[in-house]
Amino acid sequence: MPRLFSWLAIAALVAVGAIVLLLNLKGTPTREPPAPVVPKPAPLRKFDIVAEYPHDPNALTQGLIYAGGFLYESTGREGQSSIRKVELKTGRVVQRRDMDNRFLGEGLTEWRGQLIQLTPPRTKPDPFRWMIENSDFMIASFGHYLNLDNGVRYDFNSLEPKSRFHFVPDGWGLTHDDRELIKSDGTSMLRFLNPDTMKWQGQIGVTDNGKGIRWLNELEFVNGKVYANIWQQDRIAIIQPNSGEVTGWLDLSELRPRLVPPPQDVEGLGAYGKAVANGIAYDAAEDRLFVTGKNWPRLFEIRLRN
């Protein structure tokens, strides 16, 4: 009988969650490309390694940016999530704020003097967790009503939390152009948000050769394109944001021979703790592109060839 009640409760939550989700998504337009996208496979772009730097091999990197001469990193290991300021040349953590254990660190960006970090709630394995794992949007649908905020704004200099916010659905990666925040959530969609209200402004599907590209993860805006890590892969998709078309790929598996000692997966976290490429940062002033991965001992500056 208790098992029956559990499944009845799950069914009720699914139904209510679906209604809440539809209400939240109402009025969020899917953007159309400015011109029809002609399906064609995106080329593999070659790159050169310009420099490499130390990186904390215990940092489960989920978000990475370069600002004000430093790297800022969001780490997402359960119970050990943090936001940190890192010296590029030495890899030394010069400032760090550990997060509330109820939340995980995910995507990170800077917007007008504030750091914005995605912080989805951490949950325990139970029937409700089952729903979360089987629906990208379940926790986000209920989050507002259960007071499960999923993002934080920090003071750029002190890393002091200034406010929390909620949006639908939870996010994985975060970046911005000069007008909007751009968010991924593990699907094939890029979501565009108002930076002040965190309300959806629109969304666009990401495709390569006419096929949707799922598992979009960490994001960075580079010279008008969105660079996206692909979850559980050592690849970066280069995306035209107004069409969703992938215009190129980077294969970061070429960097693995330089990862000494080899990065280790985090035990007990399954696919979430795999030591794959994750983390892209861009220094716009010097036109420098940085990449790293979860628990990688090195961070690389790379330069794309023409």
Buried (B, 14 or more C-beta within 10 A) or exposed (E): EEEEEBEEEBEEBBEEBBEBBEEBBEEBEEBEBEEEBEEEEBEEBEBEEEEBBBBBBEBBBBBBBBBEEBBBBBBBBBEBBBBBBBBBEEBEBEBEBEBEEEBBBBBBBBBEEBBBBBBBBBBEEEEBEEBBEEBBBBBBBBBBEEEBBBBBBBEBEEBEBEEEBBBBBBBBBBBBEEEBBBBBBBBBBBBBBEBEEBEBBBBBBBBBEEEEBEBBBBBBBBEEBBBBBBBBBBBBBBBBBBBBBBBBBBBBEBBBEEBEEEBEBBEEBEEBBBBBBBBBBBBEEEEBBBBBBBBBBBBBBBEBEE
